[in-house]
């Protein structure tokens, strides 16, 4: 009887631990989604305010630039469409999201200076801080899924230095600023999409539509 009671106690403790871990993971996922959603909304507001500040002729010129422009993050291997995104594993989506956020770790300092010079959104340094917090949160989620296994993407890094990429475009300040803001908005939209799908996928919901 005492042995059966001990076994039952072990099972109950294990269930409570697993439930606690699942609850913490859900909290981290929800927090990550909220943070990147805020960054995406901030990016959209920044570029909208920037475009509103342009003269009509400047707006016409810049609207033709970005579709043909290269973003630093384009060198990161990522899903190319909705179908591929939905088929990607939770771990893969987390790792891609981490890389995208990491690609802005240094560049966001340039972004902050650009925003400070052209727009009014409060404290520009908050962008870098929010990216750093989100990077830490995604890294915790990745480690939870790896469960002690080595991260095969640890040595898969972008060409350096990140901070020089947008400063060596050879364009005017106006075009550089527009390019930087457009790339930031594009990447935050990607990360928001990937984290939302990953959060849905981990719940085993078969209807994780985009």
N, C-alpha and C positions, 0 to 999 in steps of 0.2 A: 504494500500500500504506500509506504513512504517513498519507494523508488518510483512508483507511478506518479506520485505527487511531485517529486523532483523533476521528472521528465515534463510534466504539465507546466511546471513553473518555468523551465527553460524555454519551452515553446511560447509561452505567453510573453516572456521577456523579449524573445527574438521578434515576435510580432510587433510589440511596442516599439522596439528599436527601428524596425523596418518602416513602421508607420511614421515615426519621428523623422527618419531620413527622407522619406517620400515627401513629407510635409515641408521640410526645409528646402528640398530641391524645387518644389513647386513655388515656394516663396522667392527663391533666387531667380527662377525663370520669370515669374511675374514682374519682379523688380527689374530684370534686364530688359524685358519688353517695354516697360513703362519708360525706362531711361532712354532707350534708342528711339522710341516714339517721340519723346520730347526733343531729342536731337534732330530728328527728321523734320518736325514741325518748325524748329528753330531755323534749320537750313532753308526750308521753304519760305519762311518770313524774310530771312536775310536776302535771298535772291529776288524776291518780289519787291522788297524795299529798294534794292539796288536798281532793278529795272525801272521802277517808278521815278528814280532820280535821274534817269538818262534823258537826253534830248531825243526827239523822234528819229533823227538821222543816226545817232549812236545806237539806238535800239535796233534799227533795221540792220545795221552792220553786225552787231554782236549776235543777233538771232541766227545768223548763218554760220557762226564759228563753232559752237559746242558740238553739234551732231557729228562733225568731222574731227573733233579734237580727241587727243589721247589723255586718259587719266592715269595717274601712277598706279592705281589699283587694278587697272586692266590686265596687268601681268599676273594677277592672282587667278588661279584656275577656279572657276565657279560655274554653277548651273547657268545654261544659256537661255532657258525658257521655263515656263511654269511647270510643264510636265517633268522636266529634269529635276526641278527643285522639289517637287512632291515625292519623287522617287529616291531622293538622297536620304541617307541615314541621319539620325539626330546628331551623332558625333561629327559627321562630315559638315553639317550645317553650322554647328558650333565652331568648328575649326576654321571654316571660311569666314565666319563672322569675326572671329578673333583676329584673323589676318587683316581683314578690312579695317577694323578699328585700329590695329597696330600701325597700318600704313599712314594713319593720320596723327600718330603720336607726336612726331616732330613738326609735320606740316601744319598742324593746328595752331602752332605758334605764329606762323605766317598768316594763317587765316584770321587769327585774333587781331593782328596788326592791320590787316586789310579791313576788317570790320570796324575797327576803332577809327580808321581814317575816313571811311566812307559812310558808315551807318551808325545809328544809335540804338543799341539793344541792351544797355546795361553794362555789366562787366564782361568784356570779351574773353578774359582769362578763364571764365567759367566753362568755356567750350573745351579747353584742354583738360580741366579738372573732371568734367563729366565724361569725357572719353576715357580718361585714366580709370575712373570708377567702374565704367562699363567693361573695360578690358579685364580688370581684376575679377569682376563677377562672372564673366564668360569663362575665364581661366579656371575658376573654382568648379563650374559646371562640367568643363572638359575633364578635369582631374577626377570628378565623381564618376563619369562614364568610363574613363580608362581604368579605374579601380586598381591602381598600382602598375598597370602595363605601361611600357614606354610610349611616348607620343611620337609617332613616326614623322610628324611634321615639324619637329623641333629644329631641324637643320634646314628647313625649307623657307628661306628668308628672301625678302625682296631686295633688289639691288639698292645699295646705299650710295650717297646719303639721301634719305627721304626729303630732308629740308631744302635741298638744292633743286629739286625737280621743277617746282613751279617758279623758281627764281631765274631759271635759265631758258625760258621759253623764247626770249628775244622779241617779245611783243611790248606794246605800250602798257602802262599801269592799268588802264581801263580794261584792256583785254585780259590781262593777267588776273585781275580781280574777278571778272566775270567767269573766267575759266575755273578759278579756284572754288568759287561759290557753287558753280554748277556741278563740279566733281564731288564736292562735299555732299550736296543734296542727293546726288545719284547714289553714292555709297551708303548714306544713312538709310535711304529707301531700301537698298539691298539687304542691309543688316536687319532692318525691321521685318522685312518679309521672311528672311531665313529663321529668325528667332521665333516669329509667330508660328511658322510651319513646324519647327522643331518642338515647340511647346505643345502643339496640337498632336504631333506624331507620338510623343512620349505618353500621351493619354490614350493611345491606341484608337483614336477616333478615325474612322475610315473616310470621313468627309472633311478633310483638311483642305478645303478649296481656297484658292487665292483670289 
